[in-house]
Amino acid sequence: MYNAGDAVVYSSYGVCVITAIEDHDFSGENVEYYVLRPVSDNKNKFYVPTDNEALKSRMRSVCSRSEVEELISEMPQEDMFWIEDESRRKEEYRRIIDSGDRRKIIGLIKTLYIHGEELAAQHKKLRSSDERFLHEAENMLYDEFAYALRLNKDEVLPYIRQHI
């Protein structure tokens, strides 16, 4: 169970702070909700029922500074996994992003970044779906890293490059 004031990563929305735990009647029944507010967007608010395991499974604690530093130090060893079949690739990359597994997200970013560089050398570009996956994965990861490292989001990539 999370508490008010806890920081969590909520799905692909990024880092949110649980501002409250409140009862609301949104569907004819009084239910207890976590009230989440994204740290990078003060306008949005998410209500996650405390008793809905499927939605709660999309919440996870933000990693610590030491966990981020460990993940960064291991980035060069992360495996790449390019999938030639576009529909299988989309399916697998969606599954990885939805899982929130930081190591697999790092592998996805690394794969798409290197594949993009290879294509650029041939005067080609990534497919738009691959660009979207790369952008979504980077946003998720950099948002969490920025929060844990107490940096601005645009300072995360230079920080990573400096430390690997």
Secondary structure as UniProt FT lines:
FT   TURN            4..5
FT   STRAND          7..10
FT   HELIX           11..13
FT   STRAND          14..25
FT   STRAND          30..38
FT   TURN            39..40
FT   TURN            42..43
FT   STRAND          46..49
FT   TURN            50..51
FT   HELIX           53..56
FT   TURN            57..58
FT   STRAND          59..61
FT   HELIX           65..74
FT   HELIX           75..77
FT   HELIX           86..99
FT   HELIX           102..121
FT   TURN            122..123
FT   HELIX           128..149
FT   HELIX           153..155
FT   HELIX           156..163
//
